[in-house]
Amino acid sequence: MSGSSPRVLSIAGTDPTGGAGIQADLKSIAAFGGYGMAAVTALVAQNTSGVRDVHVPPTAFLDAQLRAVSDDVEIDAVKIGMLGSAEVVATVDAWLADVRPPVVVLDPVMIATSGDRLLDTDAEAAVRALCRRADLVTPNLPELAVLVDEPVATTWEAAVVQAQTLAARADTAVLLKGGHLGGAESPDAIVDATGVHVVPGPRVATRHTHGTGCSLSSAMATLAAHGLSWPEALTRAKRWLTGALEHAEALHVGAGNGPIDHLHELRPHIDLGRSWSSERWEATASTRADVDACAFVRGLASGDLDRGAFEWYLGQDLLYLREYARVLARAAALAPTVDEQRFWATASVSCLVEEAALHQSHVDPAGLVPAPATSAYTDHLHAASTAGSYAVLVAAILPCFVLYTDIGVRWRGTFTSGHPYADWLTSYGDETFETSSAEASLIVDAAAREASARTRAAMATAYDRSMLLELAFFEAPLV
C-alpha cells in the first residue's frame, strides 16, 4: 500500500439512487480514507423500492475496464459485488488469476434488500467457485444458504455452522452477518480456520438498510488494505455501520428502504463556512423580529415604558437569573473540557453577583413569585439540564446570551444621559458580555460538531424553544 490511502477497486453493478452497488462502495471506501476505483459489471435501473431493469454490457468491455485499471494502477484491495451471470463471473475470475490483488473481498450479491434476485441461477456454481479466490466472503443469510446449498438459517448457531462449512470448502474467511435474525442484538462474526470471532452489536430499528451489504464489504476491503486483521476490521466497520444506520433516516432519500449515511462520521466536521449557532440565529429571525416589535422592548428602548411594568419585569428577571445560574452550574458539571467548565462556572457566578446586584438596585426581591412565563422558561432550562445531554443543554442556554447581546450592541450608544433605563440596558451592550456571548456560541458550535444528527435536531428544538420563551418573557409585563 502507498501512503495512507489504499487504492481499492470495486467491481460491481450500479445504483442510480446512490445507495447500493458501486456508488455505495465508493462512499464506503472514501469514509475510511481509501482511494476508490470502479469497474461496472451491470447497469441497474433501481431505486429504494426495488429493481426495475438490468443491463449487462458485453463481458469484453468489463475485461477492458479491469485491464485498464490494473495495467496502470497498483491495486491494494478489490471488492467484488454484483456479477449477475456465469460469463461475468468467468471474466472476473480470469482477471483475478492474472493480477492476483493482495486483498479480495467477495460480496456474493444474489438477492437485494428489496427481495429482487440479482444473480442468474446458472451462475450460482460459478460464484461458489469464485469464493476460493477471495480472502473474505460476506454473504447475508439467504446468500450463505445458497452458497452451501442448504435452507436459510433461522438461528445464530445454525448460521455459524453454515459459515464454517463455506469457510472450509472455499478455504477462506467468512463474514457472518446476523442482520436477518430477530432480537435486540445483531452480532456479526469472522469465521475462518482459526475459529469464530464474534463482534456483538445492537440492532438498529430502521427500515433504511438499502446497500448495507455492499457498504460493509467495501469498508472491510479498505480496512484490510490499511493493514487491519479481519476481526479488527469488522470491529471498526461495525461501529461505523451502526452509526450509518442510526443516521439513515435523516438523509430523506427515497420512499422505500432508504440508504445508510456513509459519511455520518465526517459530516459534523464539514466546514460550510456557517456555524450551527449562526444557522439557528437565522432560523429564528421571525421570533427575534417579534421581540423587537413587542411593546415592552419598544418602550424600553424609547424610555417611555411604564415604571411599574419595568420593575415587574426586573423582579421576574431576578427570579429567572437565580435559576439560570443553577442551569449554568449544571453545564459546568457536564462540560467535557476544563476551559468549558471554567466558562460556564464563571457565567453562573456572574448571574448571582453582577446581574443580581443590578436588579436588586431597582427592585426589592422579597416576596417575589414567578409568573407563568418565568416558570415556563426556567422549567424548560431545568428539563434540558436534567436530560443528560450537554449539547442540548448548552443549546437551550445560548439564546439568553446572544439575544441580549444583539439588543445591547444595537442599542449601544443610542441613549441620552437622562434615559431612565440606561444602566440596565447598557449592561447587555458591555464588551465583556459580548465576548462571553461569542465564546458561548463557539462552545455550542463545538458541541454540535460532535453530536449525532438526532442530538443536533434536539439541540435545535431546545434553542428555538428558548427563543420563543424569551419572546413570551418580554411580552409578559404588558399582558
Helices and strands as residue ranges (DSSP letters): E 7-13, H 21-31, E 35-47, E 50-55, H 59-70, E 77-80, H 86-99, E 104-106, G 121-123, H 124-130, G 131-133, E 136-137, H 141-148, H 156-170, E 173-177, E 188-192, E 195-199, H 212-225, H 230-246, G 248-251, G 267-269, H 276-283, H 285-293, H 295-302, H 307-334, H 338-350, I 351-355, H 356-360, H 372-386, H 390-411, H 422-428, H 431-450, H 453-475, G 476-478
